Amino acid sequence: MLKYYTYRLPFKQPFRTAGSEFSHREGIILVYKEDGIEAYGEIAPLPGFSEESLEQVKEVLKINHGHLQESIRTGEGKQTLTVLDQIHRFPSLSFGIDTLLHDLQAKKANKPLGTFLFPDFPESVKANATLSIQEPAQVISKAKDLTEQGFTTLKVKVGKNFNSELKLLQDLRNQFPDLAIRIDANQSWAKDEAIQNLKALDSLNIEYCEQPVHKDKFSDMAAVQQAVKTPVSADESLRNKKDATELSELKAGSLFIVKPMLLGTFDTIFVTKRTADTHNIEVVVTTMLESAVGRAMTSILAAGLGNQKRAHGLATGSLLDKDISSDEWMNNPVIRFPEKAGLGISLDKEGLKKLF
């Protein structure tokens, strides 16, 4: 039997990114029960990032509930997913259904989902932590706390006042000479400004800069990457397979920041990975601030598809005031995967509300 549940999870403090501020995270959890097995998927479009809304997704799920449930029962869920993906083109919907289907298959095979999907699945994957720009003393203190917790990579949000940010990054580098520091400009700079700013950071050994210019200006991204030695990564620019191909052909960056909830089906995610590999572009995988179900799946994809030498944007559960699972394994600086079948998490349905 297929059921849908909604969640509304508050953040510990408002989360700001790319011009948006979030006080909570909303989404839908898919639960399918069959012969003692319970499989999960998560659908969580993020306003300001996803083109589809949560209300649009709810309507599609309501209309197609009976057919989707029956197709999963008869082993034809993949075909139904393909049709829904072609008709609606709602990536979060496709990602959630595909997660459910793979979780179910892995549990039927009594295998962890990572080893079910990937023949050479690693035991662990590294996660980075994120620093927001505050007073220098606060940033240094927070960085110290995070490194003591075991984080070896920190991402610093920039793009408001570069002179202040430069000074802060210099202080960080002086205090933590071995720390991997990456920055996220969140589309804040014009092309020439990005080139000037990144050149000013040359001596600080910045790991890479996420999205220095506007997401639609692929040629500007390419020009920035060609002009500076700091690797540039496409984040908001990477929304689908077409974007991946165009960015690759333009050489508009050295890395792809892959958000599975934004790309959709596993086939689309795997094609994006192959496109990156073909053009010698590294892949870093990150969540979209989902609940434990989405983060568990994203962590598995990070370990299976992402660059193993880099940390990935996975430890975002610490931003939530509460979650829908008590499992904590995906919230650590080094994520070690449990030897459990499927996604490897249990669900706390008390924090969920039945959709219909």
Summary of the structure (lengths in Angstrom):
residues: 356
radius of gyration: 20.1
end to end distance: 13.4
largest distance: 60.9
contacts: 1237
relative contact order: 0.16
helix: 44%
strand: 22%
